[in-house]
Structure formats: C-alpha cells, structure tokens
C-alpha cells in the first residue's frame, strides 16, 4: 500500500510540473492574434434592393504582424473584402461582408470563414443574418365609375 501511495504521489507531481511548464511556454510564445469586437451581425429587415453590408472590426492583439488569407464564404451571395497587407500588433482593421441577394425577399443566415496566421484563432466564422423585405408593389389603378351612374343604389 505504501508503494502504491508513493507511485501515485510521484505521478501527480510529474503531471503538475509538466502542466505548469506547458502553461509558461504558451504565455511566452510570440505571434499574431486576431480579436473581433463581434462575430455576429443581425441586419434585421433590409429593404428590397437595400444595403446588405457590414464591417466586422478586429484588432491584432498579438506581438507579430497578422496576415489574413482569402476568406471562404458559405455561398456566392456572401462576399467578403479583407485587408491584404499585414496588420501590425495593436492595429485594427475591418472585414466587410456583403450579402448580395437583397432582391430576393425572405430570411437568410450566412457566414464567412476567416483564415489567418494567428496562434490560437486560425479560423473564425463571421455570421450575418436578416430578412429581405418583399418588393414594394405600386397600387393598382382603381376603376372609375362613369359619370351619371350611381355608385350606390338605395331606395
């Protein structure tokens, strides 16, 4: 029983030391990190053929330049625009996401996956959703009654 206690104590001690060292090396790693203010945007109702664009703001919270590669959208109707130049530590920028089918009424829920050289968040999904309102219809011309004909027949 004494040998078993010593064995478990030694195992616990080795695991504790290994875990503590891995935390220290994680904190000391150099590299870029991307931090978004928000990753979801709800447009609410968008007028028919209205503006379906939103800018997601981010900051390089790391200590090396952040480089974004070409984002991937969930469909062809969601188009991202991203900075092509490196983002220096502490600098902010934005990724503009445009929903192009604002001439198709109804709800939508799309996303764009952002790829970067960040240490932790190498891939981040930016979500957009909303509802495109129906196309406004012009009032149909009303039929006019001919002059002299009664509109209402009452006795």
JOQUI-V701877 format. One record per backbone hydrogen bond with DSSP energy under -0.5 kcal/mol. CO is the residue of the C=O (numbers start at 1). NH is the residue of the N-H. Records with the same first field share a line. If there is no record, write none. Layout:
CO->NH ; NH
This chain:
1->5
2->6
3->7
4->8
5->9
6->10
7->11
8->12
9->13
10->14
11->15
12->16
13->17
14->18
15->19
16->20
17->21
18->22
19->23
20->24
21->25
22->26
23->27
24->28
25->29
26->29
31->63
32->119
33->61 ; 62
35->59
39->127
41->43 ; 129
44->131
46->133
47->50
50->52
52->99
54->56 ; 97
55->57
56->95
57->37 ; 38
58->93
59->35 ; 61
60->90
66->87
67->117
69->115
72->113
75->78
77->79 ; 100
78->80
79->98
81->96
86->88
87->66
88->91
91->60
93->58
94->96
95->56 ; 97
96->81
97->54
98->79 ; 100
100->102
101->104
102->49
103->105
106->132
108->130
110->128
111->74
112->114 ; 126
113->72
114->124
115->69
120->122
122->116
124->114
125->127
126->112
127->41
128->110
129->43
130->108
131->46 ; 133
132->106
146->149
152->154
